[in-house]
């Protein structure tokens, strides 16, 4: 198949939101448009419900659902769309961060009643770090939400990105009439309807045309004219370039549950969102159009059934085409491996795929040789960057409860941390410190160590606040720092030194006292 053509028609992205803003609903509507599912309700939310947080097996059941929806591919208007699902639950944020390293753009869903919420801010930080292009969908316009101008101001202030509305709501809540499309200059009238998938846009070439009042009440027309004049006056016109550089986010308003504004969003997304382009490896920049296959693992999912102890590695193709049964070079292990059943995910189904292209995410059966961040190539020594570890927020020391099972514990914790369940730091050559973003992970680790490795453990909470990866060209200063802070220093999985700060204040004084050192909140830095 034609590599260039296949690459150009691919759009690989993630929908992100604070839980409950409408990510699952929007995903489902996209799949309905793409014909990948026929009925609403077919996509199971991967949300870990609050009531379930103490019920581990329930969480695992739900986690099973989330693997089924990890990647959803479908075709729409000649384009191949890959939606990468991200867990909404805060405790699984690290998983979401990593998924964001495998996409080319993002659609961010914001609830018009709640505005920008905590989780949204964190996810945007990761997008900013990677200059990921973002489109914003302000959802639930059928509810009495906040003033749209106020929402735009909040988006700019809290997410540190310029915004540009491409549609504009005509009232909201009970009196919501629809949206005006500033891009196509048309009216899309609202009709509460959860099943239809067509949207008819009424062309309005001039907002001052009295004809407008045929469609919407006079007072609304007046307000709309005022609003649009204000937008055109205040906001810069939409530039695709600036959006693609991750500096400007186009904004759409709608109601996912009512299927309103979704088609406009999808179609604009398909027009402006970037296709796979280039990726930075430690050695060089790799173009998607290069014929030799390359890609990286960004997520590993273990089968929890003790009778089937296999794992699925999620692999993002960056260049060339990936072929079934062909040998590829594993650059970390420096050996060749091949895969007889690479899996393609399509909504609720998966199937073995013979050939995949840049932008695609495939599932590779793994018996333990793949780790997050691993690169496969056709022989070249490449190591993709941009799959960093992020500073954990909760730290606990791992204690072995059964001295006879020390080996099992060691093996188990290494494998689980390779999967990305948590991060492992080794202090003074022996003490194991586990760092996570949520309490839930400790339950997961304990349960899995016991059931899969037969090891028993306890956790002792540590009062650390954040981990900082340390670098510095001033070797003397670095050595002195490591010596003085030895109690709060450990090594990460690559033997890089990490400093555990107990508070922001402590971090600030460390920065002041050791001006030649650099403290990083992620494991990758230039
Ligand atoms: P997620 O946690 O972001 O995946 O959110 P969901 O898609 O599960 O939606 C959370 C809740 O909001 C569900 O009860 C949805 O039915 C509801 N919801 C989604 N979109 C809309 C909308 O446009 N209007 C209203 N009123 N409710 C919505």
Boltz pocket constraint, residues with backbone or C-beta under 6 A from the ligand:
constraints:
  - pocket:
      binder: B
      contacts: [[A, 17], [A, 18], [A, 19], [A, 20], [A, 21], [A, 22], [A, 23], [A, 24], [A, 25], [A, 26], [A, 45], [A, 47], [A, 88], [A, 139], [A, 140], [A, 141], [A, 142], [A, 143], [A, 254], [A, 255], [A, 256], [A, 257], [A, 258]]
      max_distance: 6.0
